[in-house]
């Protein structure tokens, strides 16, 4: 498992906790003293042990902390010493600036930094961190393939997608949805995956052949100005599934709950994908009313088209 040590000065604890929470949403193991240390542990010993076992060291830098005396400077020294053991070009220490500051350590100045300021650049900075720590995590397959149930389950677990039966502990993809109206057509852009989705989709459930007709019509009419709309792969469709906490005692009242962000239309409860079930004449389908995927046992499902940005 990739382990990330998050180093910060006390003055920046709010930002440290924000980054910790965002990285955890991707299913990553992040060591943060305020969240990870247990009562009775020797914090000095545990910190050094965590740095030694870490795959990446994120150094949070700010104008309030770079020149301050404190244990954070010792953490940086340990990390820099560990960096010396890495081959040339290897990435271990990731300096992250939260405001306009100049690192005090000469060796850190030579390392490319990631900026999380101003606030409008936070999401892009977070995306860069993820690209370093888990390259390909946000890159979803766009070409159709055939998948066995075992292969689909393996993919879901590997990507950290939520599925109520295949991966109930999955955190889901930390998407960055932005609804837009383009030429009168409603779309949702996910900057985390560089995908543009229909905000709604087909008005009714369709047989697969009719779904393809619906898709062709979208492209003929240049929905939102584009003619490269397609059915999503299972990976892409599962990236829309988000976990929901449902009280078992209120299960009857949860019938209307969908495992998808509220920025999407709620009428498309089941959507087609372009992936086949290996060895069977079925397609994979994603069910937002149950937070799962399965064979297309029910022959009619909705279309929610997607395209690459």
C-alpha positions in Angstrom: 0.0 0.0 0.0 1.2 3.5 -0.9 1.8 5.4 2.4 1.9 9.1 2.5 3.4 11.1 5.4 1.9 14.6 5.7 4.2 17.1 7.4 3.0 20.5 8.6 3.6 23.2 11.2 0.9 23.7 13.9 -0.1 27.0 12.3 -1.3 25.1 9.1 -3.3 22.3 10.8 -6.5 23.3 9.1 -5.0 23.0 5.6 -3.3 19.7 6.6 -6.6 18.2 7.7 -8.2 19.4 4.4 -5.5 17.7 2.3 -5.7 14.6 4.5 -9.5 14.3 4.0 -9.2 14.8 0.3 -6.5 12.2 -0.2 -8.4 9.8 2.0 -11.4 10.1 -0.4 -9.2 8.4 -3.0 -8.6 5.5 -0.7 -5.0 6.5 0.0 -3.3 5.8 3.3 -2.2 9.2 4.8 -0.2 9.5 8.1 -1.2 12.7 9.9 -0.2 12.9 13.6 -3.5 14.5 14.7 -5.5 11.7 13.0 -3.2 8.7 13.2 -1.4 8.8 16.6 -3.1 6.7 19.3 -3.2 7.5 23.0 -0.1 6.4 24.9 2.1 6.2 21.9 5.6 7.9 21.9 4.9 10.4 19.2 8.5 11.0 18.4 9.2 7.3 17.8 6.0 6.9 15.8 6.7 9.9 13.6 10.2 8.7 12.7 8.8 5.2 12.0 6.0 6.6 9.8 8.5 8.6 7.7 10.8 5.6 7.3 7.8 3.5 6.1 6.4 6.2 3.8 6.3 6.1 0.0 5.9 9.8 -0.3 6.5 12.7 2.1 4.3 15.8 1.6 5.9 18.9 3.1 3.3 21.6 3.7 5.0 25.0 3.4 3.6 28.4 4.4 4.9 31.9 5.3 4.0 31.1 8.9 6.0 27.9 9.1 9.1 27.9 6.8 11.2 29.9 9.3 9.7 28.6 12.5 11.7 26.4 14.9 9.9 23.2 15.7 9.7 19.4 15.2 8.6 20.0 11.6 12.2 20.9 10.8 13.4 17.6 12.1 10.8 15.8 10.0 12.1 17.6 6.9 15.7 16.6 7.7 14.7 12.9 8.1 12.8 13.1 4.8 15.7 14.8 3.0 18.2 12.2 4.3 15.8 9.5 3.0 15.6 11.2 -0.4 19.4 10.8 -0.7 18.9 7.1 -1.1 16.6 7.5 -4.0 17.9 7.2 -7.6 18.3 10.4 -9.6 14.9 11.5 -10.8 13.1 9.5 -8.1 10.2 11.3 -6.4 9.7 11.0 -2.7 9.5 14.5 -1.1 6.7 16.7 -2.5 6.9 20.4 -1.4 3.4 21.9 -1.3 3.0 25.7 -0.8 -0.2 27.0 0.7 0.7 30.6 0.3 3.5 32.8 -1.2 6.5 31.7 0.8 10.2 30.8 0.2 11.4 27.5 1.6 14.3 27.8 4.1 16.0 24.6 3.1 18.4 25.0 0.2 17.7 21.4 -1.0 14.0 21.9 -1.1 14.3 24.9 -3.3 15.7 22.6 -6.0 12.6 20.5 -6.0 9.5 21.4 -8.1 6.8 22.6 -5.8 3.0 22.4 -6.0 0.9 25.4 -5.1 -2.5 25.2 -3.5 -3.1 28.9 -3.6 -5.1 31.0 -4.3 -8.3 29.0 -3.5 -9.3 28.8 -7.1 -6.1 26.7 -7.8 -6.6 24.3 -4.9 -8.3 21.5 -6.9 -5.8 21.7 -9.7 -2.9 21.5 -7.1 -4.6 18.5 -5.5 -4.9 16.8 -8.9 -1.1 17.3 -9.5 -0.4 15.6 -6.1 -2.6 12.7 -7.1 -0.8 12.4 -10.5 2.5 12.0 -8.7 1.3 9.7 -6.0 -1.0 7.5 -8.0 -0.4 8.1 -11.7 -3.2 6.6 -13.8 -5.7 6.6 -10.9 -7.7 9.4 -12.5 -7.2 8.1 -16.1 -10.1 5.9 -16.8 -10.3 3.4 -19.7 -12.4 4.8 -22.6 -12.3 1.8 -25.1 -14.9 -1.0 -24.7 -13.7 -4.4 -23.6 -15.2 -7.7 -22.4 -15.0 -8.3 -18.6 -15.8 -11.4 -16.5 -17.5 -10.7 -13.1 -14.2 -11.4 -11.4 -12.3 -8.9 -13.6 -15.0 -6.3 -13.0 -14.7 -6.8 -9.3 -10.9 -6.6 -9.4 -11.1 -3.3 -11.3 -13.7 -1.8 -8.9 -11.5 -2.6 -5.9 -8.3 -1.4 -7.6 -9.8 1.9 -8.5 -11.5 2.3 -5.1 -15.0 2.6 -6.6 -18.0 2.0 -4.3 -20.2 -1.0 -5.1 -22.6 -2.2 -2.4 -21.7 -5.8 -2.9 -18.3 -5.9 -4.7 -16.6 -3.1 -2.7 -18.8 -1.7 0.0 -15.8 -0.1 1.7 -14.9 1.8 -1.5 -14.7 5.6 -1.0 -15.7 6.3 -4.6 -13.8 8.6 -6.9 -13.3 12.2 -5.6 -14.8 13.8 -8.7 -14.8 17.5 -9.3 -18.2 18.1 -10.9 -19.1 21.4 -12.6 -22.6 21.6 -14.2 -22.7 23.8 -17.3 -25.2 24.9 -19.9 -23.6 24.8 -23.4 -25.7 26.0 -26.3 -28.8 25.2 -24.3 -27.8 21.7 -23.5 -27.0 20.7 -19.9 -23.7 18.9 -19.2 -21.6 18.0 -16.2 -17.8 18.4 -16.5 -15.6 16.3 -14.2 -12.1 17.9 -14.2 -10.7 15.0 -12.1 -11.2 12.6 -15.0 -11.4 15.1 -17.9 -14.9 13.8 -18.9 -18.0 15.6 -20.0 -21.3 13.9 -19.2 -24.9 14.5 -20.1 -26.5 15.9 -17.1 -29.6 13.8 -17.8 -29.8 11.4 -20.6 -32.5 9.4 -22.4 -36.0 10.3 -21.3 -37.0 6.6 -21.2 -35.3 3.2 -20.7 -34.2 1.7 -24.0 -33.1 -1.6 -25.5 -29.4 -1.6 -26.3 -30.1 -1.2 -30.1 -32.3 1.8 -29.4 -29.7 3.2 -27.0 -27.2 3.2 -29.9 -29.9 5.0 -32.1 -30.3 7.6 -29.3 -26.5 8.1 -29.2 -26.3 8.5 -33.0 -29.0 11.2 -32.8 -27.1 13.1 -30.1 -24.1 13.2 -32.4 -26.1 14.1 -35.5 -27.7 17.0 -33.6 -24.3 17.9 -32.0 -25.5 17.9 -28.4 -23.7 20.8 -26.6 -21.9 21.4 -29.9 -20.1 18.0 -30.1 -20.4 14.9 -32.2 -18.2 12.5 -30.4 -20.6 11.3 -27.7 -20.4 7.7 -26.7 -21.5 5.2 -24.1 -19.2 5.1 -21.1 -17.0 2.1 -20.2 -17.8 0.4 -16.9 -14.8 2.3 -15.3 -16.2 5.6 -16.4 -19.8 4.8 -15.3 -18.7 3.5 -11.9 -16.7 6.7 -11.3 -20.2 8.4 -10.9 -21.2 6.1 -8.1 -20.8 7.6 -4.7 -21.5 5.9 -1.3 -24.4 6.9 0.8 -25.0 6.3 4.5 -28.4 4.9 5.0 -29.9 4.1 8.4 -31.2 0.5 8.2 -34.1 1.5 10.3 -35.1 4.1 7.7 -34.6 1.7 4.7 -38.2 2.1 3.6 -37.8 5.8 3.4 -34.6 5.4 1.4 -36.3 4.2 -1.8 -35.7 7.5 -3.6 -32.0 7.7 -2.7 -29.6 7.5 -5.7 -25.9 6.7 -5.3 -24.9 9.6 -7.6 -24.1 13.3 -7.2 -27.2 15.5 -7.0 -26.0 17.6 -9.9 -27.2 14.8 -12.2 -30.8 14.2 -13.2 -32.4 11.5 -11.1 -34.5 9.9 -13.9 -31.6 7.8 -15.2 -31.4 5.2 -12.5 -29.8 2.5 -14.6 -27.4 3.3 -17.5 -25.9 1.2 -20.3 -22.1 0.9 -20.7 -20.2 -0.2 -23.8 -18.5 -3.1 -22.1 -19.5 -6.7 -22.7 -19.8 -9.5 -20.2 -17.1 -11.9 -21.3 -18.6 -15.1 -22.6 -22.2 -13.9 -22.5 -24.5 -11.8 -24.7 -24.9 -9.1 -22.0 -23.7 -5.6 -21.4 -22.5 -4.2 -18.1 -25.0 -1.9 -16.5 -24.5 0.6 -13.6 -27.4 0.9 -11.1 -27.5 4.3 -9.3 -30.6 3.2 -7.3 -28.5 0.5 -5.6 -25.0 1.7 -6.0 -23.7 -1.2 -8.0 -23.1 -2.8 -11.4 -24.3 -6.0 -12.9 -25.3 -7.8 -16.1 -28.0 -6.3 -18.2 -30.6 -8.8 -17.0 -33.3 -6.2 -17.4 -33.2 -5.4 -21.1 -34.0 -1.7 -21.0 -31.7 0.9 -19.5 -31.1 4.6 -19.9 -28.4 6.4 -21.9 -26.1 8.9 -20.2 -23.5 9.8 -22.9 -20.0 10.8 -22.2 -17.1 12.3 -24.1 -13.5 13.2 -23.4 -12.6 16.9 -22.9 
